[in-house]
Amino acid sequence: MTQIRERLAAGPTLSFEFFPPKTDEAARSLEKTLHELSPLQPAFVSVTYGAGGTDAHRTRDLVVDFTRNHPFPTMAHLTCMNHRRADLVALLEDYRDNGVHNILALGGDPPADGSPATGELTYATELVELVRSVGDFTVGVAAFPELHPRSEDTRSDRLQLARKLAVADLGITQFFFDPVTYFRMVDDLAALGCTVPVLPGLMPVTNPASIARFAAMNGSRLPPGLWARLEAATAADRLELAIEAASELGRTLLDGGAPGVHLYTLNRSEAAVRIAANLGLGPAAG
């Protein structure tokens, strides 16, 4: 049994996020990506959970497969939305019994159509408590350097984040592009007595249009100068710009004391491999 909290203690860490493929072709593409990223010996990987649990079975199957067939720990995303407590317990027991010991506990997004959210739990802190009651899991929670989209102000946002981190083992941020926002968040948390490690999430901008949509949902501010260059670039030049920008951001974060970097891969490997090399993360760094 390998838990992520043990890897964090030896940081700085390199980790990746994947999403469950929905087609056979996408599954083959993800397997190729894993083959290319595995030599980097990530501290862990995470697997996302569809809005409202729409990809629950895909997430579960992929997490169990990763755990059985790959040497790195796998963290399963799990949300409160649209779930009964008993269903969450059953899934957690299934994970525990299949050797999965790492959970990212999320409140989840409300339905996009504006309909009322359902489920017996509302907040990530409630889900963390439930996870702890089922087994000895490493538990992560989400952090928003530029504030949670539903936060009213910075003070209340940081207080809630500190309370959430206090019952967790680590935090992972949504992607952002300005390192100042991350360091300000860490300082705010430290002033509240919270020193739980928070990994910055980096998203290489290989597809500006898609990532702009993600940013709008997450409240991530887009850097105008970089965005103009990315949108005007050819596909090949865009990849180079994306890798350069993410590498520069990652280096600033690591030099400033971040405990590692968590790369949002979009199930592709090339940018992640090169960013890791630029940051000196992976076996070659040792």
N, C-alpha and C positions, 0 to 999 in steps of 0.2 A: 504494500500500500504506500503510494507516494502522494503526499499532499503538497499543494502549492505553497502553503506558508513555510514549509521547510526549504523550498527553493528560493523564496524571497530573501531569506536570511543571508544567503550567499551572494546576492545580487552584484552588479546590476543585471536584471533579467531581460530576456527577449521572449516575447510571446506573440501569438497570432490568433486572430478571430476568423472563423469560417461560418458559412450559413448552410443549412441542409439543401442539397440539390433536389430539384423537382422532376428531373428527367434522367433517363439513362445516359444521355450524352453529357449532361452536367455532372453526373456522378463520375463518369470516366475522367472528365476534366479535373474534378477535385482530387481524384486519386493521383493523377499526374502532378498536380500542385503539391500534394503531400510528399510524393516521392522526391520532389525538388527541394522542399523545405526541411524535410527530416534531418538531413546532414547538419543543419544549423543547430540541432539539439536544443529546441526551445524549452524554456522552463515549464511552459504549459501551453495548451491551446484552448480556446473557448468555442462553443457552438451556440449560435443564436436560436431564439425561440420566436416563432411567428406571432404577429399581433393577435392578442386574445387566445393564444395557444393554438393557432391554426396549423402550425407545423409541429405539434407536440410529438406525434409518433415519429416523424422524420428526425427530430432532434434527439429523441431517446435512442433510436436505432443507431444513429451516427455516433453518439457519445459512447455507447456500449461497444460499438465496433472499434472506435479509436482506442478505447481503454484496453481491449483485448489484443489488439494487433499492432500497437505502436508503443514506443518506450516512454513517451512524454505523458504527463498527467493531462487529463481532459476536464475542463470545467463546463458544466451544463448550465445554460441560461434557463431561468425559471421565473414566471411572472404570476402575480396574484389574479390578474383579470380573468373573469369568466370561469373560475375554478371553485369547486367545493373543497373544503378542508380535507375531506376524506380522499378525494381524488389526488390532491397534492401529496398527502401522506403515502398513498399507494405508489405514486411515481417515485417518491424519495426512497421508499423501502426497496423498490425495484432497482434503483440506482445503487443503493448501498449493497444489495445482495449480488450485484454484478460488478463490484469493485470500483464503482465511481464514487469518489470521496471529495468532490469539489463542485460547489454550486455558486452561480452568480444570481443573487436574489434581487428581483426587480419588481417594482410596483406595476409596471406595464402602462402602455398608452391607452387612453380611453378610445372607444370605437370611433373610427374616422367619419362615420355617417352621423355622428352626434347623438346616437341612441345611448341610453343610460348604461354605464358599466355594470356588470354583474360579477358575482363571486362573493365568497364569505370572508375574504381578506381584502384590505384596501391598500395598506402601506408595506413597503419593503421591510420595515422593522418587524412587522407581524410575521412576514414570511421567514425572516432570519430566525425568529424564535421557534417557528415550526420546524425548520430545517434542523436546528440544534436538538429538538426533542426526538428526532428520528434516528440520529447517528452522529458519529464523530466526523463531521464534514469541515473542510476549509470553506469559509463563506465569504464571498465578495459582494460588493454593492456598487452601484453606479454613482459617479460624481460628475458635476457639470461646472467646469471652471468659469463659464460665462453665465452661471445661474441656471437652475432648472426652469424650463419654459413656463411652469405654473407658479414660480416663486413670485412673491409680491415685492421683495426687496432683498438686498444683499445680507443684511443682518439675520433675517428669518431663514433665508436659504442656508447660510453657514451653520446656524444653530441646528437646523434639521439634519444637515449633512453630518455634523459632528455627532449627533445622537445616533444616526444610522451607522456611522463608522465605529462607534463605541461598542457595538454588539457584533461587529464583523471582524474579519482577519485582514482584509485589504479592500481598497477601492480601485475601480478602473474608470477613467474619465471617458466621456464622449469626446469625439475628435474636436480639435481646435487648431488654430493657426498662429496665435500670438502667445509666445511663452510667458509673457507678463501675466496673463490671466491665470495660468497654472500656478506660478510662484505666489501670486497674490492669494489664491485659494489656500495654498499650503500654509502661508503665513497666518491667514485668518483662522485656519483650523488649529494651528499651534497656539495662537492666542487664547483659544478656547480649551486648551489642554489636550487636544487630539493629535496624536503622533502616529496613528495607524498609516501604513504605507499606501500611497495612492499612485497607481501607475498611470502615466499619461497615454492616452490613445491617439495614435497618429494615422491619418488617412491620406495616402498619396493620391493626388488629384489626377488620376488617369482618365477620368470621365467627368469633366467639369459640370455638365448639365445634370447628371445623376447626383453628384455630390452636392450641388447647389440645392437640390430638392431635400436631401438628407439634412443639410445645414438649416434649412428653413424650419424643419420639424424640430430640430434639436436646439435651436437658438444659437448656432455657431456663426460668428461673424466671418465673412469672406474678405480676404485681403484684396482690395481693388486692383492694385498694380499687378500682382501675381495672376489674378483671374483674367485680366485683359491679355496678358502674355499667353496664358494657357489656351484661351478661347481662340486666339489668332494663330496658334502653332499647328503644324502638321502633326499627325498621329505620332510619328517617330520623335519629333522634337518635344511634343507634349510629355511623352514618357520620360525623357531626359530632364525636363523641367520639374516634373512631379517628383522624381527621385531626388533631384538636387534640393528642392524646397523641403521635403520631408526629412532628408538627411541633415540639413542645416538646423531645422527645428529640433530634431532628436539630439543632436550634439549639444545645442544650447541647454536643453533640458537635463541631459546627463551631467554636463559640466556644472550645472546649478544644483545637483544633488538628487535628481529624480531617481527612484529605485529601479528603473528599467524603462522599457518602452513596450507598448502593446500595439501591434500593427493590424489595422483593419485591412485584410488582404483582398476582399471581394472574390475570394476563392481563386486568386491568381498569384503566381509565384515571382515573376521577374522583378517587379519593383521591390518586393519584400527581401529577396535575396541580396539585391544590390544595396538597399538601405542598411541592412544588417552588416554588410561588409564595410560600408562607409563609416558605420558607428563602432566598428571593432567588436561586435557582439557575435557570439557563436564560438565554436571550438577553436577557430584560428586565433581568437583573442587571448586564449589561455596560453 
